[in-house]
Amino acid sequence: MIDILIIDDDAALAEMVALHLDDNGLKSTLAHTGAEAREKLAATKPKAILLDQNLPDTTGLKLLGWLKETHPN
């Protein structure tokens, strides 16, 4: 299980955040598109999500709406 899913299309920024989290004992994974985030969320349930507003294939708000519908808890 991952602790934090980082969803951001800025790969350098996402990797920097992930390294910082991992160095502090948290397990993180990255997704760079909404589609990739949906795939990862189908496979695992992170404790927290860091979500960018602007993704190449959707917005953060649309992805959040999908998340609330498909993962109500």
Backbone torsions as a table, in degrees:
resi	resn	phi	psi	omega
1	MET	NA	139.4	176.6
2	ILE	-93.4	151.4	176.6
3	ASP	-83.8	-44.0	-173.8
4	ILE	-136.8	129.4	173.0
5	LEU	-101.1	121.1	179.2
6	ILE	-101.1	118.0	-178.7
7	ILE	-114.0	104.1	-177.1
8	ASP	-157.6	134.6	-179.9
9	ASP	-80.7	-10.8	175.1
10	ASP	-84.9	94.8	-172.9
11	ALA	-59.7	-42.1	-178.3
12	ALA	-62.7	-45.1	179.5
13	LEU	-64.9	-45.8	-179.5
14	ALA	-61.4	-41.7	179.6
15	GLU	-67.4	-36.8	177.7
16	MET	-64.1	-44.8	178.0
17	VAL	-63.0	-44.6	179.9
18	ALA	-60.5	-43.3	178.4
19	LEU	-61.0	-42.7	179.1
20	HIS	-63.3	-45.3	179.1
21	LEU	-63.8	-45.4	-179.7
22	ASP	-62.5	-39.5	177.9
23	ASP	-64.1	-21.1	-179.7
24	ASN	-104.0	21.4	171.3
25	GLY	87.5	8.1	178.3
26	LEU	-102.9	145.8	176.6
27	LYS	-97.0	122.8	-179.3
28	SER	-124.7	159.3	173.2
29	THR	-140.3	161.2	-173.4
30	LEU	-115.5	148.7	168.1
31	ALA	-138.1	136.5	-175.9
32	HIS	-108.7	-3.8	176.6
33	THR	-140.0	165.9	175.4
34	GLY	-63.5	-39.9	-179.9
35	ALA	-63.1	-43.3	178.4
36	GLU	-64.8	-38.6	178.2
37	ALA	-63.4	-42.7	178.7
38	ARG	-61.1	-41.0	178.0
39	GLU	-61.6	-45.2	-178.6
40	LYS	-68.7	-36.5	179.3
41	LEU	-71.6	-24.5	175.6
42	ALA	-72.7	-25.4	-175.7
43	ALA	-95.9	-20.9	-175.9
44	THR	-151.1	164.9	178.8
45	LYS	-123.1	96.3	-178.9
46	PRO	-70.1	157.8	176.9
47	LYS	-75.8	-28.1	-179.4
48	ALA	-150.9	157.1	178.6
49	ILE	-131.1	131.8	169.3
50	LEU	-102.6	117.2	-169.3
51	LEU	-122.0	122.4	175.3
52	ASP	-75.2	147.7	179.1
53	GLN	-75.7	-38.1	-175.2
54	ASN	-110.1	110.4	177.1
55	LEU	-116.4	159.1	-175.3
56	PRO	-63.9	-30.9	-174.9
57	ASP	-113.0	-1.1	179.8
58	THR	-167.6	-179.4	172.9
59	THR	-106.7	160.0	176.5
60	GLY	-60.7	-36.7	-180.0
61	LEU	-66.8	-39.4	177.0
62	LYS	-66.0	-41.1	178.3
63	LEU	-65.6	-38.4	176.8
64	LEU	-63.4	-41.7	176.2
65	GLY	-60.8	-43.8	176.9
66	TRP	-61.5	-42.5	-179.0
67	LEU	-62.6	-42.7	180.0
68	LYS	-65.6	-35.9	178.7
69	GLU	-71.8	-40.3	-173.1
70	THR	-93.6	-19.8	-179.5
71	HIS	-133.4	69.7	-173.3
72	PRO	-64.3	-20.5	-179.8
73	ASN	-101.4	NA	NA
